[in-house]
Structure formats: C-alpha cells, structure tokens
Amino acid sequence: MHIAIRHFPDMMSSFDAPDEKGALMCTSTRLRAFLTHAVLMAAVETLRIHGEDGYLQKWQMHPFPTLELEALRHLHLAADDCTLSH
C-alpha cells in the first residue's frame, strides 16, 4: 500500500479539500499486513491510554470504534498471516 500524509492548516475545512491543497509531509510504501498491524496496535494503545470514556471526552464527536477494532483484528489475524504479538 502507498501512504501519503498531508498537512492541512485548517482541519475543519480540509475534509473536502483536494489532496494537492495539503502539504506533503511524508510518503511510504508498505505491505498491507504491516500497515494493518500498525493501525491495529495504535488503536489498541489509544484505547489502553484513554479508555472508551476518556476517548469520547477527548474527541467528543465519535465514540471509540470498538466494534471496528475487533473486526480489523479478526480480519488481520485471518488474512495477513501476521506473526507479531497482538
């Protein structure tokens, strides 16, 4: 997978801004299993640090995506043959 991270100065108005309007901060190409594992572990760590209630207090607009995290974990373990700890 190819990933491009861009910075948009005004986050609220950048949702529908074309990619070219954001400053390219970095790019990377990684295997899907690597990226999926990294996203999974970042979400697990966020939940560990904040908990569901703390996440909602901090981000306010949306609760922590618990069901989606479990679905990602299931798909990752079933499809990616990942040997890293989970």
Backbone hydrogen bonds, N-H to C=O, Kabsch-Sander energy under -0.5 kcal/mol:
donor,donor_aa,acceptor,acceptor_aa,energy
3,I,1,M,-0.5
3,I,28,S,-3.4
5,I,26,C,-2.7
6,R,4,A,-0.6
7,H,23,A,-2.7
8,F,6,R,-0.5
11,M,9,P,-0.7
13,S,10,D,-0.7
14,S,10,D,-0.8
14,S,11,M,-0.7
17,A,14,S,-0.8
21,K,18,P,-2.2
22,G,19,D,-1.9
23,A,7,H,-2.6
25,M,5,I,-3.2
26,C,5,I,-1.3
28,S,3,I,-2.1
30,R,1,M,-2.6
35,L,31,L,-2.2
36,T,32,R,-3.1
37,H,33,A,-2.2
38,A,34,F,-2.2
39,V,35,L,-2.5
40,L,36,T,-2.6
41,M,37,H,-2.7
42,A,38,A,-2.2
43,A,39,V,-2.3
44,V,40,L,-2.3
45,E,41,M,-2.3
46,T,42,A,-2.3
47,L,43,A,-2.3
48,R,44,V,-2.3
49,I,45,E,-2.5
50,H,46,T,-2.5
51,G,47,L,-2.3
54,G,50,H,-0.9
55,Y,51,G,-2.3
56,L,52,E,-2.1
57,Q,53,D,-2.3
58,K,54,G,-2.3
59,W,55,Y,-3.1
60,Q,56,L,-2.2
61,M,59,W,-3.6
66,T,64,F,-2.2
69,L,65,P,-2.4
70,E,66,T,-2.2
71,A,67,L,-2.1
72,L,68,E,-2.6
73,R,69,L,-2.5
74,H,70,E,-2.4
75,L,71,A,-2.6
76,H,72,L,-2.8
77,L,73,R,-2.5
78,A,74,H,-2.0
79,A,75,L,-2.7
80,D,76,H,-2.2
